[in-house]
Amino acid sequence: MVFEVNALSDYPEVAGSIIEASGESRHLAFYGEMGVGKTTLILEILKVLGVKDRGSSPTFSIVNEYERPDGDPVYHFDFYRIESEEEVYDIGYETYFYSGFYCLMEWPEKIQGLLPDDVVEVSIEKREETRIIALQ
């Protein structure tokens, strides 16, 4: 599944399609260069999931937790500053990854060996003013 996004106003529809296409998987890994729009897309996905809190990138805290209307958490990870997979063990990643709740991950290539088998990969590429968003 591939989307061409030309404006921020396209993101809500794309976010809904990503959630629908992910099926039973609650693990979404977002790949792309710095500044390509990973956080922007994740913030739209949080809205689709019913999160009312204003989201932000968890660059320094590594993980932010949000709450859905039904009380279920959604975890948003930013692994950009991770230097080794051992650091992820220290935050107790297994508790999050195997909770059954949504885990939205930026910079997953930093922890490739720890990603769950059912992870949905979302790549974002910038081509001039267009973003190409592909699910794998």
Number of C-alpha atoms within 10 A of each C-alpha: 10 13 17 16 17 14 10 12 9 12 19 17 12 19 20 16 15 22 17 10 14 17 9 10 17 21 23 25 22 25 21 18 12 10 9 17 19 23 21 15 20 22 23 20 22 25 18 18 17 14 21 13 13 9 18 12 18 18 16 12 12 18 20 18 14 18 16 16 10 8 9 13 19 21 21 27 23 22 24 18 13 17 11 11 14 10 14 17 12 8 13 10 16 12 10 19 18 13 12 15 15 20 23 26 27 25 20 22 16 18 17 11 9 15 17 15 8 12 17 21 17 20 19 23 17 16 11 7 9 13 19 16 23 17 17 12
